[in-house]
Amino acid sequence: NESNALRSISLKKRKVIALADSYDERFADRANSAQIVDEMKFHPHHLLVSGPKTQGSYSFSLWKLDIRTGERRPALGYEPKVDTQELAVDNNGVVRARSYLLGDKTVFEVRPGAEAGFVKVAEFPANDPKWSFRQFAADNETLYLVTSDQTDTGALHTLNVRTRQLSPVLFHTPKGEIGSVLLSWDRSKFYGVSFEADKVYYSFADQGRANLQQTIDASLPGTHNVVTSISEDEKVVVVLASSDRDPGTYYVLNLRQPALRQIGKINARLNPAEMRPMEPITFQARDGLTLHGYLTRPAGSGGQPGPLIINPHGGPFGVRD
């Protein structure tokens, strides 16, 4: 199955708290599952999750999950809507934007204020929604989103949910699709974006953040390095270094010293030296579109063609096909 088990650890009490279990019950729809919707960065004792209220419950909704106790309370601003596609939550954990299917349309709505009702800001064909939410800035009015109505690879804008005004393009590249938005710890400053082509790349709007990435990459050559966590003063960062042969190693970088220290591996049993590399490849589709892919050759092939096993996954209409 593809469900997650969630646990929190109290370092002070040396206690593990079960927050949600994987679909290991006899009836999956009665499992105590939870999918993280928002980490609620500024509310460190809570997560925003979707799932049932309790094990065996059919009350499926959005919940504010207390990681100290496992208790789930209704999320602020959440109004159940059939066929909800996306939600965007502000820095107080209030649902401020949503999209949902309505007939042959995908409707996008926002709340101008935390207590206000939803108002429509856009609609697109159901099979081509054109907009995708990213996250709110510190002011809880500026919502970063990616649009694809003018470009296939997407363009980054901000939407003011109070005025419903869309900004000019902040970033666009024909080289790949926009991934995450990079902001300062308090989300008041725009640092840049990541985008994906044959691999993940960064484009920085802030020189200090660009310098930090250069320092990390110089210290950890040969891996894709992602800042997964950062202190409030932005002097201590946690970095995940991974590659096609290594699922990942975590490091702490202290910029005051500076010093880089390994703190753990995702899978210490794997030896990267025994894994085969993934080669980025491109080829032209019949309509001329350049498609990206990866090729992993067997050991000892010497670069020569070898047997190919094709394992279709659920297609031809599945989400991963």
Number of C-alpha atoms within 10 A of each C-alpha: 7 6 15 14 16 17 14 16 13 11 8 6 7 8 11 12 15 15 20 23 17 16 18 14 13 8 9 14 16 16 22 21 25 25 16 16 17 19 16 19 14 11 12 10 14 22 22 24 21 19 22 22 21 18 16 14 13 13 11 15 17 26 24 22 24 18 20 17 13 18 14 21 14 14 19 18 19 17 13 10 12 9 11 14 15 15 21 23 25 21 22 14 22 20 21 28 26 23 24 20 20 14 9 10 15 22 21 24 20 25 22 19 14 17 11 12 13 19 14 14 16 15 18 16 14 15 10 11 21 19 21 20 22 20 24 25 20 18 12 21 21 22 24 22 21 26 20 16 14 9 13 13 19 25 22 24 21 23 21 19 22 14 10 19 12 16 13 11 13 15 16 20 15 12 12 19 20 24 17 17 18 21 19 18 15 14 16 12 14 16 18 20 20 16 21 15 16 16 10 15 15 17 15 17 16 15 11 11 18 15 12 14 17 12 13 19 16 10 12 16 10 11 16 18 22 17 18 11 14 16 11 11 10 14 13 18 22 20 25 22 22 19 15 15 16 19 15 20 19 20 22 19 21 16 14 8 8 9 12 18 12 13 11 13 17 13 11 12 7 13 10 14 9 9 14 13 18 14 12 13 11 11 11 10 9 7 6 8 9 10 12 14 12 12 10 12 18 15 11 7 9 9 9 8 9 10 7 7 6 6 6 9 11 10 9 9 8 8 8 9 9
